Every structure is written in structure tokens, then in C-alpha cells.
Amino acid sequence: MNRRNFLQLLPGLAAAPAAAQTMPNIVVILCDDLGYGDVGVYGSSIRTPNLDRMASEGMRFTQFTSANPVCSPSRASWLTGRYPTRVGVPKVLFPTDEKGLPDSEQTIAQALKTKGYKTMCVGKWHLGHKPAYLPMRRGFDEYFGIPYSNDMNPPVLLHNEDVVEQRATLDTLTQRYTERAVKFMENSKGAPFFLYMPHTMPHIPIAASKRFRGKSPQGLYGDVIEEIDWSVGEVLGTIKRLGLDRNTLVLFSSDNGPWFQGSPGRLRGRKGMTWEGGVRVPFIARMPGKIPAGKVCDAIASPMDVLPTVAKLCGITPKNALDGIDIWPLLSGQKKDVERDLLIYFDDVNAQCARMGRWKIHYSRYNNVTYSPAPAGGRVNLLLQTPELYDLSKDVDESYDVAPEHPEIVKQMTARLEQILQGFPEDIRSAWAQTKQKKNAESRIGTVSRQAQ
């Protein structure tokens, strides 16, 4: 090849990396303990104009169910597409814990790295704080945030794996998270990127910057949500300013239901409970030109569906078998519902409920209210005297047990639950077997369990 011919090829060679830019950018914004009823478009009186606009420009889900009612397990399912009880993160991790999400699990970030994505995690990690488990070892190029909940000591702020503040300044945290996220997207222009932005707020202790503090009629909690809404607006505005609007999938949600403050809407229960109020959360998806605007989806969906959906969009074959499904047919408006298997509600290692279409069945319950003192003899998960069945299409707050009227549904769901659990690790199968040996002494429907005598 002569020099002239080589020079003629240069424009084509220079343009080659642009092909990678056709891959969609992925942005996941995850709140901590935000309730189903804490966003304007879901019925809240808190002002959330940016989230409301995001819903009007995209799709809002009404049946998006977390894989667990507390932090670490929920995040494990978001990033792996698998039940947290399958990946070894069944309960909340603390600064005293030595382990985290096992290296055998593939995160969304690791999957996207195989396609040349730039990746960043900004916010609360909570999947192991030891160096071997931090975001930089799990597919992220950069990390900025607190590695666990902000009520755990010390609430250290990290950049990558270096300490920035021994005790993070919470007042400006949402603001600083947003600045880092914007900078990352600006620096990533020209290459596909994955931004995972798990906010620390509104997990207690809550705090807001001076600009928002004292401005909401709903007190400090309202201030915090309004600042998160501002943050969403900054992220969406940056995407639009960079000319990436039509090639960026943005997802907004929460890890579980509200804790002591916040609203579950009409749903029963709160964080730490497998009633719907503890697990059903807002979920808004936006990608102009790909996701139809102003649509509401009533199909069941889960955080476990995010990895399989992203993998399908990006042409990735996941490393592990996934529990979630590809929900792009829902997001794109091609279908109103998709076929899916029984969805199990775990609390720690315990299978407590299951969902199949409009039906939700309760099998077991703890012998105390979540976050209240444990009874003498400790907290125990007990099998209900008889399963409770709720028709969520007519009974959103799980108030009316219809198991006696639908024994065939109880039988069908129970048989499938037993089948699925056989494929789980031994500790989960053992926990289920133990639960079945400890029948609740309480026979009143919907009550907190009492230890069997």
C-alpha cells in the first residue's frame, strides 16, 4: 500500500471508534429508603418537578418490586440480576463485616466493561467495604461515596479507595454526588458510559444543603427529596446538553420502602417488611425515541430485570444464569405484560411471600415488628397457621385474605415455590425447612407472629 492510499484510509480509521458510540449510555439513579408515595407523579405532595417531567417523557411503573426490603440485598439484586439469597448477600452488611458481594458474581459494570464502557459509581455502595469488595474491584473505573449507610460508623467518604473525609459532611453530599456525576458524563463524551448513582439520602440521618434546607412544607424530609429531584434534573440536563438524550437510558428508583419517615402511599408496611410498602418502589424509565412518552406500565417488574435488559440492549451474554428477565418489550411499549416466573419475597434467608400475576401469598412472618426489640429467645421466622392470599389488583393494601376462596391458587403457587427453592444454596433451603417446622401460634390473619409453644 502506498502512502497516498494509506492517507485516504485515515478518515475511516479515525471514525472507527464512533461505532462504539451507538451503544446506549446507561444511567441508574437509586435512592435509599424512598417510599412509593414520595414522588409527585406517584401521589406525593412533595415537589418533584424533574421526576414528574421524567415520567411524562418516559414510562412509570406501578408494580416494581424490590428483591428485598433492606439495603445491601436489594443492591446486590440491582447489580447482578439475581436474588440476593443466591449471591450470598441475604442481609444488611455492617462495617464489622469482613465480606461482601462475591467475586463470582458479575455486576452490570463488569458486563458493560466487556463492551468498552466507561463506568462510575457515585454514592452509597453497601456491598462490602473491604478493598476486595469496593466498586473499583467490581467493574467501576471510579468511585465517590460512602461505602455503607450513613448511620454506620465511621461514615467515611471515599474517592476510589482513598479517604476524603473520615466523617462525611452530609449537608452537601447530594450536591457533591451530582457534581461528580455531571463531571463523569462530560468526560465520557465520545464513549459509551454507565453511571450508577445510588444516593445516600433519604436514609437517616437526613440532611440537605443550604439551598434546599427549610424550603419544603414537608419539613427536612421534603427538603431532602426536593434536592434529590434537583439532582435528577441536573443529570438529565447534562445528558441533553451533551447531545446524548436519544441514546441514553435513564432509570430512577429506590432500594426499598420508606423507613421511619416517608410515605409508602396506600401500601401496607414499611422498610424491613415484605408487605408491599416495604418492597414496592417508584420506577421511572426514560429514553426519548425508544421509550414512549407519558406511559404507565402496570406489569410486574424487578431490579433483577435491569441486568438482563441492559445485556440484551448491548449484546452481552451474562456470565451467570439470571433470575430477572428482559423487560425491554415493556419499556419500548411493544407489550403491556411479559410472562415471568413466580417472584419470591425474601427477608434475610427467609422466603416469606411470593407473587404471581395479581396474586400475592404470605407464608411466614417474624415474631416481632421490624426494628423493634426482639422477644425473649430472639427473633424467629414462623410459618403462618395458613397461607394468606391477597388479590393486589383489587386489594392494594393487602387487607383482605382470599385464600379460602382460591385454594387452587394457593396450591399452585406453593408447589412452584417449593420447586424454585430447590435450586437455591443450601442455607436458603435449610432456612425454609426450618421455617416449616416452626408454625406460628398466632391464628389471627395479618398479625405479627407469636412464637410457637
DRENDO-1510 file (C-alpha; in Angstrom, 1 decimal, always signed):
<recs>
REC; n; res; u; v; w
REC; 1; MET; +0.0; +0.0; +0.0 .
REC; 2; ASN; +1.4; +3.4; -1.0 .
REC; 3; ARG; +1.4; +6.5; +1.2 .
REC; 4; ARG; -1.5; +8.1; -0.7 .
REC; 5; ASN; -3.7; +5.1; -0.3 .
REC; 6; PHE; -2.9; +4.9; +3.4 .
REC; 7; LEU; -3.8; +8.6; +3.9 .
REC; 8; GLN; -7.1; +8.0; +2.1 .
REC; 9; LEU; -7.9; +5.4; +4.7 .
REC; 10; LEU; -7.2; +7.6; +7.7 .
REC; 11; PRO; -10.7; +9.3; +7.9 .
REC; 12; GLY; -12.3; +5.8; +8.0 .
REC; 13; LEU; -9.8; +4.7; +10.7 .
REC; 14; ALA; -10.5; +7.8; +12.7 .
REC; 15; ALA; -14.2; +7.2; +12.5 .
REC; 16; ALA; -13.9; +3.6; +13.7 .
REC; 17; PRO; -14.3; +4.4; +17.4 .
REC; 18; ALA; -17.5; +6.2; +16.7 .
REC; 19; ALA; -19.2; +2.9; +16.1 .
REC; 20; ALA; -18.9; +2.3; +19.8 .
REC; 21; GLN; -20.9; +5.4; +20.4 .
REC; 22; THR; -24.0; +3.8; +19.0 .
REC; 23; MET; -24.1; +1.7; +22.2 .
REC; 24; PRO; -26.6; +3.2; +24.6 .
REC; 25; ASN; -25.4; +5.1; +27.7 .
REC; 26; ILE; -26.9; +3.7; +30.9 .
REC; 27; VAL; -27.7; +5.8; +33.9 .
REC; 28; VAL; -29.2; +4.2; +37.1 .
REC; 29; ILE; -30.3; +6.7; +39.9 .
REC; 30; LEU; -31.2; +4.8; +43.1 .
REC; 31; CYS; -32.5; +6.4; +46.2 .
REC; 32; ASP; -32.1; +4.9; +49.7 .
REC; 33; ASP; -35.4; +4.3; +51.6 .
REC; 34; LEU; -37.5; +6.5; +49.2 .
REC; 35; GLY; -41.1; +5.4; +49.6 .
REC; 36; TYR; -43.6; +4.5; +46.8 .
REC; 37; GLY; -45.6; +7.6; +47.7 .
REC; 38; ASP; -42.7; +10.1; +47.9 .
REC; 39; VAL; -42.7; +11.3; +44.3 .
REC; 40; GLY; -45.2; +13.7; +42.9 .
REC; 41; VAL; -46.3; +11.6; +40.0 .
REC; 42; TYR; -46.9; +8.7; +42.5 .
REC; 43; GLY; -49.3; +10.9; +44.5 .
REC; 44; SER; -46.9; +12.8; +46.9 .
REC; 45; SER; -47.4; +16.4; +47.8 .
REC; 46; ILE; -43.5; +16.8; +47.9 .
REC; 47; ARG; -42.5; +19.0; +44.9 .
REC; 48; THR; -40.6; +16.8; +42.4 .
REC; 49; PRO; -41.0; +18.6; +39.0 .
REC; 50; ASN; -37.9; +16.9; +37.4 .
REC; 51; LEU; -39.1; +13.4; +38.3 .
REC; 52; ASP; -42.6; +14.2; +37.2 .
REC; 53; ARG; -41.3; +15.5; +33.9 .
REC; 54; MET; -39.1; +12.4; +33.5 .
REC; 55; ALA; -42.2; +10.3; +33.9 .
REC; 56; SER; -44.1; +12.4; +31.3 .
REC; 57; GLU; -41.2; +12.0; +28.9 .
REC; 58; GLY; -40.9; +8.3; +29.6 .
REC; 59; MET; -42.6; +5.4; +31.4 .
REC; 60; ARG; -43.7; +5.0; +35.0 .
REC; 61; PHE; -44.2; +1.5; +36.6 .
REC; 62; THR; -46.8; +0.8; +39.2 .
REC; 63; GLN; -45.7; -2.8; +40.1 .
REC; 64; PHE; -41.9; -2.5; +40.5 .
REC; 65; THR; -40.9; -4.8; +43.4 .
REC; 66; SER; -37.6; -4.8; +45.1 .
REC; 67; ALA; -35.9; -8.2; +45.7 .
REC; 68; ASN; -35.6; -7.4; +49.4 .
REC; 69; PRO; -36.9; -4.8; +51.9 .
REC; 70; VAL; -33.5; -3.7; +53.1 .
REC; 71; CYS; -30.3; -2.1; +51.6 .
REC; 72; SER; -27.5; -4.5; +50.8 .
REC; 73; PRO; -29.6; -7.4; +49.5 .
REC; 74; SER; -31.6; -5.0; +47.3 .
REC; 75; ARG; -28.4; -3.5; +45.8 .
REC; 76; ALA; -27.0; -7.0; +45.2 .
REC; 77; SER; -30.0; -7.8; +43.0 .
REC; 78; TRP; -29.8; -4.5; +41.2 .
REC; 79; LEU; -26.3; -5.1; +40.1 .
REC; 80; THR; -26.3; -8.8; +39.4 .
REC; 81; GLY; -29.8; -9.6; +38.1 .
REC; 82; ARG; -30.1; -12.4; +40.7 .
REC; 83; TYR; -31.8; -13.0; +44.0 .
REC; 84; PRO; -29.6; -11.7; +46.9 .
REC; 85; THR; -30.1; -15.0; +48.6 .
REC; 86; ARG; -28.5; -16.7; +45.6 .
REC; 87; VAL; -25.4; -14.4; +45.5 .
REC; 88; GLY; -24.6; -14.5; +49.2 .
REC; 89; VAL; -25.9; -11.1; +50.4 .
REC; 90; PRO; -29.1; -12.0; +52.2 .
REC; 91; LYS; -28.9; -9.3; +54.8 .
REC; 92; VAL; -27.5; -5.8; +55.6 .
REC; 93; LEU; -23.7; -5.5; +55.7 .
REC; 94; PHE; -22.1; -3.6; +58.5 .
REC; 95; PRO; -18.6; -2.0; +59.0 .
REC; 96; THR; -17.8; -5.0; +61.2 .
REC; 97; ASP; -18.4; -7.5; +58.3 .
REC; 98; GLU; -15.4; -8.9; +56.5 .
REC; 99; LYS; -17.2; -10.0; +53.4 .
REC; 100; GLY; -19.3; -8.6; +50.6 .
REC; 101; LEU; -20.6; -9.4; +47.1 .
REC; 102; PRO; -18.6; -12.5; +46.0 .
REC; 103; ASP; -16.2; -12.1; +43.1 .
REC; 104; SER; -18.0; -15.0; +41.4 .
REC; 105; GLU; -20.9; -12.6; +40.7 .
REC; 106; GLN; -20.8; -10.3; +37.6 .
REC; 107; THR; -22.1; -6.8; +38.1 .
REC; 108; ILE; -23.7; -4.6; +35.4 .
REC; 109; ALA; -20.4; -2.6; +35.3 .
REC; 110; GLN; -18.3; -5.7; +34.7 .
REC; 111; ALA; -20.6; -6.8; +31.9 .
REC; 112; LEU; -20.5; -3.4; +30.3 .
REC; 113; LYS; -16.8; -3.2; +30.5 .
REC; 114; THR; -16.6; -6.1; +28.0 .
REC; 115; LYS; -18.1; -3.6; +25.5 .
REC; 116; GLY; -15.7; -0.8; +26.2 .
REC; 117; TYR; -17.9; +1.3; +28.6 .
REC; 118; LYS; -16.6; +3.9; +30.9 .
REC; 119; THR; -18.1; +3.3; +34.4 .
REC; 120; MET; -18.5; +5.2; +37.6 .
REC; 121; CYS; -20.3; +4.6; +40.9 .
REC; 122; VAL; -21.3; +7.8; +42.8 .
REC; 123; GLY; -23.0; +7.3; +46.2 .
REC; 124; LYS; -23.7; +4.5; +48.7 .
REC; 125; TRP; -22.2; +1.2; +47.7 .
REC; 126; HIS; -23.1; -1.2; +50.6 .
REC; 127; LEU; -21.9; -4.4; +49.1 .
REC; 128; GLY; -18.7; -4.8; +51.2 .
REC; 129; HIS; -16.4; -2.1; +52.4 .
REC; 130; LYS; -13.1; -4.0; +52.4 .
REC; 131; PRO; -10.9; -3.2; +49.4 .
REC; 132; ALA; -11.6; -6.5; +47.7 .
REC; 133; TYR; -15.3; -5.7; +47.5 .
REC; 134; LEU; -15.3; -2.0; +46.7 .
REC; 135; PRO; -16.6; -0.6; +43.3 .
REC; 136; MET; -13.1; -0.3; +41.8 .
REC; 137; ARG; -12.8; -4.1; +42.0 .
REC; 138; ARG; -16.3; -4.7; +40.6 .
REC; 139; GLY; -16.1; -3.1; +37.2 .
REC; 140; PHE; -16.1; +0.6; +38.0 .
REC; 141; ASP; -13.4; +3.0; +36.8 .
REC; 142; GLU; -14.1; +5.5; +39.5 .
REC; 143; TYR; -15.9; +5.7; +42.8 .
REC; 144; PHE; -17.0; +8.6; +45.0 .
REC; 145; GLY; -19.2; +8.0; +48.0 .
REC; 146; ILE; -19.9; +6.3; +51.4 .
REC; 147; PRO; -19.3; +2.5; +51.3 .
REC; 148; TYR; -22.3; +1.8; +53.5 .
REC; 149; SER; -25.2; +3.5; +55.2 .
REC; 150; ASN; -24.6; +7.0; +56.6 .
REC; 151; ASP; -25.8; +5.9; +60.1 .
REC; 152; MET; -22.9; +3.4; +60.3 .
REC; 153; ASN; -19.6; +4.4; +61.9 .
REC; 154; PRO; -17.4; +5.8; +60.7 .
REC; 155; PRO; -19.4; +7.3; +57.8 .
REC; 156; VAL; -16.2; +7.6; +55.7 .
REC; 157; LEU; -16.3; +9.4; +52.3 .
REC; 158; LEU; -14.1; +7.7; +49.7 .
REC; 159; HIS; -12.7; +8.7; +46.3 .
REC; 160; ASN; -11.8; +5.4; +44.7 .
REC; 161; GLU; -10.3; +3.7; +47.7 .
REC; 162; ASP; -8.8; +6.8; +49.3 .
REC; 163; VAL; -10.4; +8.5; +52.3 .
REC; 164; VAL; -11.6; +12.1; +51.5 .
REC; 165; GLU; -13.4; +12.7; +54.8 .
REC; 166; GLN; -13.3; +10.5; +58.0 .
REC; 167; ARG; -16.9; +11.7; +58.7 .
REC; 168; ALA; -18.7; +12.7; +55.5 .
REC; 169; THR; -20.3; +16.1; +55.6 .
REC; 170; LEU; -23.9; +15.1; +54.9 .
REC; 171; ASP; -25.4; +18.6; +54.2 .
REC; 172; THR; -23.6; +18.9; +50.9 .
REC; 173; LEU; -23.5; +15.2; +50.0 .
REC; 174; THR; -26.2; +15.2; +47.4 .
REC; 175; GLN; -24.8; +18.3; +45.8 .
REC; 176; ARG; -21.3; +16.7; +45.6 .
REC; 177; TYR; -22.6; +13.5; +44.3 .
REC; 178; THR; -24.3; +15.4; +41.5 .
REC; 179; GLU; -21.2; +17.4; +40.6 .
REC; 180; ARG; -19.2; +14.2; +40.3 .
REC; 181; ALA; -21.8; +12.6; +38.2 .
REC; 182; VAL; -22.0; +15.5; +35.8 .
REC; 183; LYS; -18.2; +15.7; +35.5 .
REC; 184; PHE; -18.0; +12.0; +34.7 .
REC; 185; MET; -20.6; +12.3; +31.9 .
REC; 186; GLU; -18.9; +15.3; +30.5 .
REC; 187; ASN; -15.5; +13.5; +30.5 .
REC; 188; SER; -17.1; +10.4; +28.9 .
REC; 189; LYS; -18.5; +12.1; +25.9 .
REC; 190; GLY; -17.4; +10.1; +22.8 .
REC; 191; ALA; -17.5; +6.7; +24.5 .
REC; 192; PRO; -20.5; +4.8; +26.0 .
REC; 193; PHE; -20.8; +5.2; +29.7 .
REC; 194; PHE; -22.5; +3.6; +32.7 .
REC; 195; LEU; -23.3; +5.9; +35.6 .
REC; 196; TYR; -24.6; +4.1; +38.8 .
REC; 197; MET; -25.8; +6.8; +41.2 .
REC; 198; PRO; -27.1; +5.3; +44.5 .
REC; 199; HIS; -27.9; +8.3; +46.6 .
REC; 200; THR; -27.2; +8.2; +50.4 .
REC; 201; MET; -30.5; +10.0; +51.0 .
REC; 202; PRO; -33.2; +9.8; +52.3 .
REC; 203; HIS; -31.7; +7.2; +54.6 .
REC; 204; ILE; -31.4; +8.6; +58.2 .
REC; 205; PRO; -29.7; +10.8; +59.4 .
REC; 206; ILE; -31.1; +13.0; +56.6 .
REC; 207; ALA; -29.5; +16.3; +55.6 .
REC; 208; ALA; -29.9; +18.9; +52.8 .
REC; 209; SER; -27.8; +21.7; +51.5 .
REC; 210; LYS; -28.4; +25.4; +52.4 .
REC; 211; ARG; -30.2; +26.0; +49.1 .
REC; 212; PHE; -32.9; +23.4; +50.0 .
REC; 213; ARG; -33.0; +23.3; +53.8 .
REC; 214; GLY; -36.2; +24.8; +55.2 .
REC; 215; LYS; -37.8; +25.2; +51.8 .
REC; 216; SER; -40.3; +22.3; +51.7 .
REC; 217; PRO; -43.7; +22.3; +53.5 .
REC; 218; GLN; -43.0; +18.7; +54.4 .
REC; 219; GLY; -40.0; +19.5; +56.6 .
REC; 220; LEU; -36.5; +18.3; +56.3 .
REC; 221; TYR; -37.5; +15.0; +54.7 .
REC; 222; GLY; -39.3; +17.1; +52.0 .
REC; 223; ASP; -36.1; +19.2; +51.6 .
REC; 224; VAL; -34.1; +16.1; +51.0 .
REC; 225; ILE; -36.4; +14.7; +48.4 .
REC; 226; GLU; -36.6; +18.1; +46.6 .
REC; 227; GLU; -32.8; +18.2; +46.5 .
REC; 228; ILE; -32.7; +14.7; +45.0 .
REC; 229; ASP; -35.2; +15.8; +42.4 .
REC; 230; TRP; -32.9; +18.8; +41.6 .
REC; 231; SER; -30.1; +16.3; +41.2 .
REC; 232; VAL; -32.1; +14.2; +38.7 .
REC; 233; GLY; -32.8; +17.5; +36.8 .
REC; 234; GLU; -29.0; +18.2; +36.7 .
REC; 235; VAL; -28.3; +14.7; +35.3 .
REC; 236; LEU; -31.0; +14.8; +32.7 .
REC; 237; GLY; -30.0; +18.4; +31.7 .
REC; 238; THR; -26.4; +17.3; +31.3 .
REC; 239; ILE; -27.4; +14.4; +29.1 .
REC; 240; LYS; -29.4; +16.7; +26.9 .
REC; 241; ARG; -26.7; +19.4; +26.8 .
REC; 242; LEU; -24.2; +16.8; +25.6 .
REC; 243; GLY; -26.5; +15.8; +22.8 .
REC; 244; LEU; -26.9; +12.3; +24.3 .
REC; 245; ASP; -30.6; +12.4; +25.0 .
REC; 246; ARG; -31.8; +9.9; +22.5 .
REC; 247; ASN; -29.0; +7.4; +23.2 .
REC; 248; THR; -29.2; +7.3; +27.0 .
REC; 249; LEU; -31.4; +5.0; +29.1 .
REC; 250; VAL; -32.1; +6.7; +32.5 .
REC; 251; LEU; -33.7; +4.6; +35.3 .
REC; 252; PHE; -34.8; +6.1; +38.6 .
REC; 253; SER; -35.9; +4.0; +41.6 .
REC; 254; SER; -35.4; +3.2; +45.3 .
REC; 255; ASP; -33.7; +0.2; +47.1 .
REC; 256; ASN; -36.8; -0.5; +49.3 .
REC; 257; GLY; -39.7; +1.2; +51.0 .
REC; 258; PRO; -39.5; +4.1; +53.5 .
REC; 259; TRP; -38.1; +3.7; +57.0 .
REC; 260; PHE; -39.4; +6.0; +59.8 .
REC; 261; GLN; -40.2; +8.9; +57.6 .
REC; 262; GLY; -41.6; +9.0; +54.0 .
REC; 263; SER; -44.7; +7.5; +52.5 .
REC; 264; PRO; -45.5; +4.0; +51.2 .
REC; 265; GLY; -48.6; +5.5; +49.6 .
REC; 266; ARG; -51.6; +3.3; +50.1 .
REC; 267; LEU; -49.4; +0.3; +50.5 .
REC; 268; ARG; -49.2; -1.7; +53.8 .
REC; 269; GLY; -45.9; -1.9; +55.6 .
REC; 270; ARG; -42.5; -0.1; +55.5 .
REC; 271; LYS; -38.8; -0.9; +55.1 .
REC; 272; GLY; -37.8; -4.2; +56.5 .
REC; 273; MET; -41.2; -5.8; +55.8 .
REC; 274; THR; -42.4; -8.0; +53.0 .
REC; 275; TRP; -45.8; -6.2; +52.9 .
REC; 276; GLU; -45.9; -4.2; +49.6 .
REC; 277; GLY; -45.0; -1.0; +51.4 .
REC; 278; GLY; -41.6; -2.4; +52.2 .
REC; 279; VAL; -40.7; -3.6; +48.7 .
REC; 280; ARG; -42.7; -1.8; +46.1 .
REC; 281; VAL; -40.9; +1.3; +44.9 .
REC; 282; PRO; -41.1; +4.0; +42.3 .
REC; 283; PHE; -39.5; +3.1; +38.9 .
REC; 284; ILE; -39.3; +5.6; +36.1 .
REC; 285; ALA; -37.5; +4.9; +32.8 .
REC; 286; ARG; -36.7; +7.5; +30.1 .
REC; 287; MET; -35.0; +7.2; +26.6 .
REC; 288; PRO; -36.6; +9.6; +24.1 .
REC; 289; GLY; -37.4; +7.9; +20.8 .
REC; 290; LYS; -37.1; +4.4; +22.3 .
REC; 291; ILE; -39.4; +4.5; +25.4 .
REC; 292; PRO; -42.8; +6.1; +24.6 .
REC; 293; ALA; -43.6; +9.2; +26.5 .
REC; 294; GLY; -46.2; +9.5; +29.2 .
REC; 295; LYS; -46.9; +5.8; +29.5 .
REC; 296; VAL; -47.8; +3.9; +32.7 .
REC; 297; CYS; -46.9; +0.2; +33.0 .
REC; 298; ASP; -48.8; -2.0; +35.4 .
REC; 299; ALA; -46.8; -5.2; +34.7 .
REC; 300; ILE; -44.7; -6.7; +37.5 .
REC; 301; ALA; -41.0; -5.8; +37.2 .
REC; 302; SER; -38.0; -6.1; +39.5 .
REC; 303; PRO; -34.5; -4.7; +39.9 .
REC; 304; MET; -33.3; -8.1; +38.9 .
REC; 305; ASP; -34.6; -7.3; +35.4 .
REC; 306; VAL; -32.2; -4.4; +34.9 .
REC; 307; LEU; -29.1; -6.5; +34.0 .
REC; 308; PRO; -30.8; -8.9; +31.6 .
REC; 309; THR; -32.5; -5.9; +29.9 .
REC; 310; VAL; -29.2; -3.9; +29.6 .
REC; 311; ALA; -27.4; -7.1; +28.4 .
REC; 312; LYS; -29.9; -7.6; +25.6 .
REC; 313; LEU; -29.7; -3.9; +24.6 .
REC; 314; CYS; -25.9; -4.1; +24.5 .
REC; 315; GLY; -25.4; -7.5; +23.0 .
REC; 316; ILE; -23.9; -9.0; +26.2 .
REC; 317; THR; -24.1; -12.6; +27.3 .
REC; 318; PRO; -24.2; -12.5; +31.1 .
REC; 319; LYS; -21.6; -14.7; +33.0 .
REC; 320; ASN; -24.2; -16.2; +35.3 .
REC; 321; ALA; -27.8; -17.5; +35.0 .
REC; 322; LEU; -30.1; -14.6; +35.9 .
REC; 323; ASP; -33.3; -14.6; +37.9 .
REC; 324; GLY; -34.5; -11.4; +36.2 .
REC; 325; ILE; -35.9; -11.1; +32.7 .
REC; 326; ASP; -35.6; -8.8; +29.8 .
REC; 327; ILE; -38.3; -6.1; +30.2 .
REC; 328; TRP; -37.4; -4.1; +27.1 .
REC; 329; PRO; -40.7; -5.2; +25.5 .
REC; 330; LEU; -42.4; -3.3; +28.3 .
REC; 331; LEU; -40.1; -0.3; +28.2 .
REC; 332; SER; -40.4; +0.0; +24.4 .
REC; 333; GLY; -44.2; -0.2; +24.6 .
REC; 334; GLN; -44.3; -3.4; +22.4 .
REC; 335; LYS; -46.1; -5.3; +25.2 .
REC; 336; LYS; -48.2; -4.4; +28.2 .
REC; 337; ASP; -47.1; -7.5; +30.1 .
REC; 338; VAL; -44.5; -10.2; +29.8 .
REC; 339; GLU; -44.5; -13.8; +31.1 .
REC; 340; ARG; -42.5; -14.3; +34.2 .
REC; 341; ASP; -42.0; -16.9; +36.9 .
REC; 342; LEU; -43.1; -16.8; +40.4 .
REC; 343; LEU; -41.4; -13.9; +42.2 .
REC; 344; ILE; -40.2; -14.7; +45.7 .
REC; 345; TYR; -40.0; -12.1; +48.6 .
REC; 346; PHE; -37.1; -12.8; +50.9 .
REC; 347; ASP; -36.3; -11.2; +54.2 .
REC; 348; ASP; -32.8; -12.3; +55.2 .
REC; 349; VAL; -32.6; -16.0; +54.3 .
REC; 350; ASN; -36.3; -16.5; +54.8 .
REC; 351; ALA; -38.8; -16.9; +52.0 .
REC; 352; GLN; -41.9; -15.0; +53.3 .
REC; 353; CYS; -44.1; -14.2; +50.3 .
REC; 354; ALA; -44.5; -14.9; +46.6 .
REC; 355; ARG; -46.1; -13.1; +43.7 .
REC; 356; MET; -47.7; -14.5; +40.6 .
REC; 357; GLY; -49.7; -12.1; +38.4 .
REC; 358; ARG; -52.3; -10.3; +40.6 .
REC; 359; TRP; -51.9; -12.8; +43.4 .
REC; 360; LYS; -49.6; -12.4; +46.4 .
REC; 361; ILE; -49.3; -15.1; +49.0 .
REC; 362; HIS; -47.8; -14.8; +52.5 .
REC; 363; TYR; -46.2; -17.9; +54.0 .
REC; 364; SER; -44.2; -16.7; +57.0 .
REC; 365; ARG; -43.6; -13.7; +59.3 .
REC; 366; TYR; -41.3; -12.7; +62.1 .
REC; 367; ASN; -42.4; -12.8; +65.7 .
REC; 368; ASN; -41.8; -9.1; +66.1 .
REC; 369; VAL; -42.3; -5.8; +64.2 .
REC; 370; THR; -39.2; -4.8; +62.2 .
REC; 371; TYR; -36.7; -2.6; +64.1 .
REC; 372; SER; -38.5; -3.2; +67.4 .
REC; 373; PRO; -36.8; -5.1; +70.3 .
REC; 374; ALA; -36.6; -8.8; +69.8 .
REC; 375; PRO; -38.7; -11.0; +72.0 .
REC; 376; ALA; -37.1; -13.2; +74.7 .
REC; 377; GLY; -35.5; -16.0; +72.9 .
REC; 378; GLY; -34.7; -13.9; +69.9 .
REC; 379; ARG; -36.3; -13.0; +66.5 .
REC; 380; VAL; -37.7; -16.1; +64.8 .
REC; 381; ASN; -39.3; -16.5; +61.4 .
REC; 382; LEU; -42.5; -18.6; +61.8 .
REC; 383; LEU; -44.8; -20.3; +59.3 .
REC; 384; LEU; -48.3; -18.8; +59.3 .
REC; 385; GLN; -51.1; -21.1; +60.5 .
REC; 386; THR; -52.4; -21.0; +57.0 .
REC; 387; PRO; -51.1; -19.0; +54.0 .
REC; 388; GLU; -52.7; -15.6; +53.4 .
REC; 389; LEU; -53.6; -14.8; +49.8 .
REC; 390; TYR; -54.2; -11.2; +48.5 .
REC; 391; ASP; -55.6; -10.1; +45.2 .
REC; 392; LEU; -53.4; -7.0; +44.6 .
REC; 393; SER; -55.5; -5.9; +41.6 .
REC; 394; LYS; -58.4; -5.2; +43.9 .
REC; 395; ASP; -56.7; -5.0; +47.3 .
REC; 396; VAL; -53.6; -2.9; +47.0 .
REC; 397; ASP; -53.0; -2.6; +50.8 .
REC; 398; GLU; -53.3; -6.4; +51.5 .
REC; 399; SER; -56.3; -6.1; +53.8 .
REC; 400; TYR; -58.5; -9.0; +52.7 .
REC; 401; ASP; -57.3; -12.6; +52.8 .
REC; 402; VAL; -59.0; -14.6; +50.0 .
REC; 403; ALA; -57.1; -17.9; +50.4 .
REC; 404; PRO; -60.2; -19.8; +51.4 .
REC; 405; GLU; -61.9; -18.7; +48.2 .
REC; 406; HIS; -59.0; -19.7; +46.0 .
REC; 407; PRO; -57.4; -22.9; +47.3 .
REC; 408; GLU; -56.2; -23.8; +43.8 .
REC; 409; ILE; -54.1; -20.7; +43.5 .
REC; 410; VAL; -52.6; -21.4; +47.0 .
REC; 411; LYS; -51.7; -24.9; +45.9 .
REC; 412; GLN; -50.3; -23.8; +42.5 .
REC; 413; MET; -48.1; -21.0; +44.0 .
REC; 414; THR; -46.9; -23.2; +46.8 .
REC; 415; ALA; -45.9; -26.0; +44.5 .
REC; 416; ARG; -43.9; -23.7; +42.3 .
REC; 417; LEU; -42.2; -22.0; +45.3 .
REC; 418; GLU; -41.0; -25.4; +46.5 .
REC; 419; GLN; -39.6; -26.2; +43.1 .
REC; 420; ILE; -37.8; -22.9; +42.8 .
REC; 421; LEU; -36.3; -23.1; +46.3 .
REC; 422; GLN; -34.7; -26.4; +45.4 .
REC; 423; GLY; -32.3; -24.5; +43.1 .
REC; 424; PHE; -31.1; -22.2; +45.9 .
REC; 425; PRO; -28.0; -22.6; +48.1 .
REC; 426; GLU; -28.2; -25.0; +51.0 .
REC; 427; ASP; -28.5; -22.2; +53.6 .
REC; 428; ILE; -31.7; -20.9; +51.9 .
REC; 429; ARG; -33.2; -24.4; +51.5 .
REC; 430; SER; -32.4; -25.1; +55.2 .
REC; 431; ALA; -34.0; -21.9; +56.3 .
REC; 432; TRP; -37.2; -22.8; +54.5 .
REC; 433; ALA; -37.2; -26.3; +56.0 .
REC; 434; GLN; -36.7; -24.8; +59.5 .
REC; 435; THR; -39.5; -22.3; +59.0 .
REC; 436; LYS; -41.9; -25.1; +58.1 .
REC; 437; GLN; -41.1; -26.7; +61.4 .
REC; 438; LYS; -42.0; -23.6; +63.4 .
REC; 439; LYS; -45.7; -22.9; +62.9 .
REC; 440; ASN; -46.9; -19.6; +64.3 .
REC; 441; ALA; -49.1; -19.8; +67.4 .
REC; 442; GLU; -51.0; -16.7; +66.2 .
REC; 443; SER; -54.1; -17.5; +64.1 .
REC; 444; ARG; -55.4; -14.0; +63.5 .
REC; 445; ILE; -54.9; -13.1; +59.9 .
REC; 446; GLY; -52.4; -10.3; +59.2 .
REC; 447; THR; -50.9; -10.1; +62.7 .
REC; 448; VAL; -47.3; -10.2; +63.8 .
REC; 449; SER; -46.3; -13.8; +64.6 .
REC; 450; ARG; -46.1; -15.2; +68.1 .
REC; 451; GLN; -43.5; -17.9; +68.8 .
REC; 452; ALA; -45.0; -21.4; +68.6 .
REC; 453; GLN; -45.3; -23.0; +72.0 .
</recs>
